[in-house]
Amino acid sequence: MKHIGTKLFVGFICMALLTITILWIVQAGFMRNTYLNKRINSVGHMISKTTASSTADYESLGEQLNASLIALDARGKLSYRSQGLPMMGMMVRTVQSMIPDEADGTPRYVNAMAGSARYALLGHQVRDGSYLFAVFSLADLDEAALIMRQQLWIITLVLVVSSVLLAVFLSGKLSRPIQAVTHAARDLAAGDYDVRLPVKNQDEIGQLTIALNDLGIELGRTEALRRELIANVSHELRSPLAVIQGYAETVRDVTWPDETKRSEQLNIIVDESSRLSQIVKDILDYSRLQAGVEQLKLSVFEICPVFELLLKKYELEASRRQLALSMSCPNLTVNFDKEQLDQILNNLMNNAINHARPGTVIEVSVIAQNQHSRIEVKNQGQPIPADMLTRIWDRYYRSSQINGEQSLGTGLGLAIVKSIFERHGVRYGVISEHDQTIFWFETCNLAIM
C-alpha cells in the first residue's frame, strides 16, 4: 500500500465499518434489551403497587397493563384469571411453580407451543399472603426487533455504498494535491525551477503548495544568480590573469631593459594580482561565514582609530576618483569582532567609492544613541531604486552600472556584510533617496570616554 490515495480510501472504509459495527451493537443489542427491560419494569412496578394495596380491580389493571392476570391464594389455588389467558393450563401451572421463590418480580419467559411467540410472567405476593401474576406477550417487542434488524440491514447497505463512494471521492480529492506537490518537488529536484502549482485552498495543503511555489521561485533566482556568478567569476578571473600573463611576457621579452616601462608594467601586474586575490577572498569569506566555521572574536576597542585607518587606506583611491573623505567620530568604545568590523567598513567604503558621483564627499560617521552606536557610510550619487533596496543584500547581486560603467566584482560584498551583521545580531539597513545613499548599522557601546 504505497499510494496515499489507497491509504486514505482504506482509512475511510475502516471508519465507515467501525461506525456500522457500533450501530449494530447499540441497536441490536443494547437498545433491544432496553425496550424489554423497560416493559418488564413497567409491569412489575404496577403489580408491586397493586399488591401493596388492600383492594384491586384486576380487570382494569389488566387493561391498563395490556396483560392477563392470574391470582392465587396463599395455598397456590387459582382464585382469579383474566378472560383470554393464553395457554391457560400451562400458564397456571407455570405460575404455581414460581411460588413462593419467584414471586418477587423476577420474570420467567415461556415460549408458545408453536414456537412463534414468547410470553413473560412475573408477580408479587399480596399482603394477605396471596399472589398476583401478570402474563404478557413479547410478540410486539420481538416483531419490533425483527423490523429493526431488517432496517439495520438496509441502513448498512446504504452506508456501505455511500461510504465507498465518499471514500473514493475524498481520497482522490485529498491525494491529488499531495501527488501534485510530490511531482512538483521531483521536478524541482531535477532542476526544473519553473514549475508552479495552482493554489486552490488555504488549508495546510494550500500552504504547502504556496511554500513549494516560493521555493521554486527562490531556487530559480538562486540558479540564475549562480550562473551569473560563474560567468562573472570566470570573467573576473580571466581578465586579471590575461593582463598578468600579457604584461609578464612583455616584461620578459620586450621591456625588461627599460626600467621605466618595466616598473609601470610590473605595477599593473601587482594591481591585477591584488584584484584577483580580492575576488578569491570574497568567495572564501562568504563561504566561511555561511558555513559558520569561524567563531566570533569579540573585543572592546576604540572606534575612532579604526575610522582613521580606514580613511587613510582609501585616501589615494578617493583622490583618484575626485572624491573627498570626511569623518565624524566621538570617542567611544564598542564590543565587536574587530577583524569583521574592518571587513564591513572596507566593503561599505568600496561600495561608496564605486557609486559616488565625482566631486562629492563620502562621510563616515558614528552617532552615540543611548546603549547603541549608529555607524553610517554616506555617499552622493544615483539612488538605489526602491524595489532593489532589499535585493542588494542578496548574494551575487550586482548593480547593473557604476557611474555609467558596467559593474564589476562577484556581488558578494554586501552579502558578506549582511552575514556579519546577522552573526552579531545587530540592526542594519540602507536609506537611498534624493541622490544620497546611507548604509548604517548599530553596535553596542561599552562606555563613552
Protein Blocks (a to p, Z undefined) as FASTA:
>chain_A
ZZfklmmmmmmmmmmmmmmmmmmmmmmmmmmmmmmmmmmmmmmmmmmmmmmpmbdcfklm
mmmnopacddddfkopafbdcehiahkllmmmmmmmmpcklmnopacddddfkopaccdd
dddddfkopacdddddfklmmmmmmmmmmmmmmmmmmmmmmmmmmmmmmmmmmmmmmmmm
mmmmmmmmnopakbccddfbfcfklmmmmmmmmmmmmmmmmmmmmmmmmmmmmmmmmmmm
mmmmmmmmmmmmmmmmmmmlmmmmmmmmmmmmmmmmmmmmmmmmmmmmmnopaccddddd
dfklmmmmmmmmmmmmmmmnopacddddddddddddfklmmmmmmmmmmmmmmmpcehia
cddddddehjaccdddddddddddfklmmmmmpghiacfbgghiacedjhlmmmmmmmmm
mmnopacddddeehiacdddddddfbdZZ
